[in-house]
Amino acid sequence: MIKRLVVISALAISSVVVAHADPISGFFSSNGTDSFTSSSITFGDAAVAGTVGGTFANYLSQGDVITFLPGALPYQMGVNTPPANLFPSGTVPIFSVTGNGETFTLEMTQYNAGYVANSLSSTSGCNLGSTCLTFTGIGYFTGTGVFDGQSGPATFTFSSQYVAGQPDTTVTTFSASTAATASPVPEPSTLALFGTGLLGIAQIARRKFLA
């Protein structure tokens, strides 16, 4: 009976390991085009550019196409949460990128926007006389394809700057970077399920032992 219990327990532990999705962590940069006003931003063409590290380095390469959210993303100065009428899930799938059979999508849960029109100085990071937008998002990555996984907390940092004298909505270039930490292993829900399974196995073994 003890041997049988050990075998059943080992199978249960194995099932937990198999069920757990591989974590995502690492970083990469990108360049692209965009246009923005004082209340919305529209992303254009973009690609992976710069250093790639962590999980992303196993799949992504320089020049891989990044697909941003189609249409304009509204914002106001300061902290923003995804508008419920546009994103009922509570997250914004701000961009996705595919490489070597794996697709990574950044699900943004909150974002902070800073808009500067006709900068009076260059100390803010916006050139004198220019109109600039900085954008920082937080959320998490999901991965689908070769493996299905999810990251822990992730960040997305974007900066765009028009040259002095250009009107809003002019297409310009931006630079951005993103980073993600590994998700906790194992997840609390997995541990709870595993614990419940072991308790059930123990009860069955106890009944057969007493019988």
C-alpha positions as a printed Julia matrix, in Angstrom:
211×3 Matrix{Float64}:
   0.0    0.0     0.0
   2.8    2.43    0.86
   4.49   1.73   -2.49
   1.22   2.34   -4.3
   0.75   5.65   -2.49
   4.27   6.72   -3.42
   3.62   5.94   -7.09
   0.31   7.84   -7.1
   1.92  10.82   -5.36
   4.77  10.87   -7.9
   2.26  10.9   -10.74
   0.4   13.78   -9.12
   3.61  15.78   -8.75
   4.53  15.1   -12.37
   1.14  16.36  -13.53
   1.72  19.63  -11.7
   5.06  20.13  -13.41
   3.61  19.39  -16.83
   0.62  21.67  -16.27
   2.78  24.6   -15.22
   3.45  26.98  -18.12
   7.0   28.11  -18.79
   7.63  31.57  -17.29
   8.58  34.54  -19.47
  11.27  37.02  -18.47
  13.77  39.27  -20.21
  13.86  42.47  -22.23
  14.04  43.92  -25.74
  13.88  47.26  -27.53
  12.02  48.51  -30.58
  11.81  51.4   -33.03
   8.85  52.48  -35.1
   6.53  55.22  -36.24
   3.61  56.87  -34.51
   1.38  59.92  -34.48
  -0.19  61.52  -31.44
  -2.39  64.34  -30.28
  -2.89  65.73  -26.78
  -5.44  62.97  -26.08
  -4.59  59.89  -28.17
  -1.73  57.98  -29.73
  -1.69  55.81  -32.85
   1.19  53.39  -33.41
   2.47  52.58  -36.89
   5.15  50.26  -38.22
   7.61  48.9   -35.65
  10.28  46.24  -35.31
  12.61  44.7   -32.76
  15.8   46.78  -32.54
  18.63  46.74  -30.03
  19.51  44.28  -27.31
  17.29  41.23  -26.75
  17.67  39.17  -23.57
  16.11  36.45  -21.45
  13.28  34.32  -22.84
  12.83  36.76  -25.72
  16.37  36.06  -26.96
  15.38  32.42  -27.59
  12.8   33.46  -30.17
  13.14  37.1   -31.28
  15.69  38.61  -33.66
  16.55  42.06  -34.96
  13.93  43.25  -37.4
  11.06  41.0   -36.24
   7.83  42.85  -36.92
   5.95  44.25  -33.92
   2.2   44.63  -34.39
   0.74  47.39  -32.26
  -2.85  47.93  -31.27
  -4.77  49.08  -34.37
  -6.44  52.45  -34.05
  -5.88  55.17  -31.49
  -5.31  54.6   -27.79
  -6.88  57.39  -25.72
  -5.04  58.91  -22.79
  -5.08  61.81  -20.4
  -2.13  63.31  -18.59
  -1.03  61.13  -15.7
  -2.22  57.64  -14.77
  -4.71  55.89  -17.06
  -6.58  52.61  -16.87
  -7.98  50.87  -19.98
 -11.38  52.41  -20.89
 -14.03  49.79  -20.1
 -16.03  50.59  -23.24
 -13.02  49.82  -25.44
 -11.35  47.11  -23.38
 -13.93  45.23  -21.29
 -11.3   42.68  -20.25
  -9.5   45.4   -18.3
  -6.28  45.01  -20.29
  -4.97  46.53  -23.52
  -3.16  44.09  -25.86
  -0.81  46.94  -26.73
   1.44  44.93  -29.04
   2.47  41.44  -30.13
   5.6   40.1   -31.81
   6.3   36.69  -33.32
   9.61  34.9   -33.79
  10.55  31.22  -34.33
   7.01  29.96  -33.76
   6.35  31.9   -30.56
   4.11  34.97  -30.16
   4.51  37.35  -27.21
   1.69  39.76  -26.38
   1.95  42.55  -23.82
  -1.32  42.91  -21.94
  -1.23  46.42  -20.46
  -3.22  46.99  -17.27
  -2.28  50.63  -16.6
  -0.4   53.4   -18.37
   1.02  56.8   -17.55
   1.21  59.54  -20.19
   3.16  62.78  -20.24
   2.44  65.29  -23.01
   4.57  68.41  -23.54
   3.55  70.97  -26.18
   6.17  73.46  -27.41
   8.71  72.68  -24.73
  10.17  75.79  -23.13
  13.41  74.01  -22.23
  15.3   70.83  -23.0
  15.65  69.84  -19.34
  12.45  67.76  -19.45
  13.92  65.47  -22.11
  11.94  67.24  -24.81
  13.92  69.53  -27.11
  13.32  73.25  -26.99
  10.21  74.16  -28.99
   9.24  70.54  -29.65
   6.07  68.63  -28.83
   6.74  65.34  -27.06
   4.95  62.36  -25.57
   6.27  59.89  -23.02
   4.31  56.79  -22.22
   4.94  54.13  -19.58
   2.74  51.04  -19.31
   2.62  48.17  -16.85
   1.09  44.73  -17.35
   2.26  41.23  -18.21
   3.32  39.14  -21.21
   1.55  36.06  -22.5
   3.26  33.6   -24.83
   1.59  31.23  -27.3
   3.01  28.86  -29.88
   6.05  26.72  -29.08
   5.07  27.04  -25.41
   2.26  28.72  -23.52
   3.43  30.91  -20.68
   2.97  34.13  -18.78
   5.35  36.6   -17.22
   5.26  38.35  -13.9
   5.1   42.18  -13.87
   6.15  43.75  -17.18
   6.89  47.34  -18.22
   6.72  49.23  -21.5
   8.48  52.6   -21.94
   7.89  54.7   -25.04
   9.11  58.15  -26.11
   8.25  60.16  -29.2
   9.34  63.63  -30.23
   8.34  65.91  -33.08
  10.84  68.38  -34.39
  10.09  72.01  -33.6
   7.3   73.47  -35.69
   5.62  70.22  -36.72
   1.88  70.05  -36.03
   0.25  67.27  -34.02
  -0.65  64.04  -35.88
   2.53  64.23  -37.97
   4.05  60.77  -38.34
   7.35  60.56  -36.5
   9.66  57.93  -35.08
   9.74  56.53  -31.57
  11.97  54.35  -29.45
  10.67  51.95  -26.85
  11.86  49.24  -24.49
  10.1   46.55  -22.52
  11.06  44.19  -19.73
   9.38  41.36  -17.83
  10.1   39.39  -14.67
   9.46  35.67  -14.3
   6.12  34.62  -12.84
   6.16  32.88   -9.44
   6.66  29.11   -9.64
   4.36  27.41   -8.89
   1.26  29.58   -8.89
  -0.89  29.61   -5.71
  -3.82  28.07   -7.58
  -1.62  25.18   -8.7
  -0.39  24.62   -5.16
  -3.97  24.62   -3.84
  -5.05  22.11   -6.46
  -2.02  19.93   -5.75
  -2.69  20.03   -1.99
  -6.32  19.07   -2.47
  -5.27  16.14   -4.68
  -2.81  14.83   -2.12
  -5.43  15.03    0.65
  -7.82  13.0    -1.47
  -5.16  10.4    -2.21
  -4.3   10.16    1.49
  -7.96   9.61    2.42
  -8.32   6.81   -0.13
  -5.14   5.13    1.1
  -6.25   5.42    4.72
  -9.63   3.79    4.02
  -7.99   0.87    2.19
  -5.41   0.46    4.95
  -8.09   0.32    7.67
 -10.32  -2.01    5.66
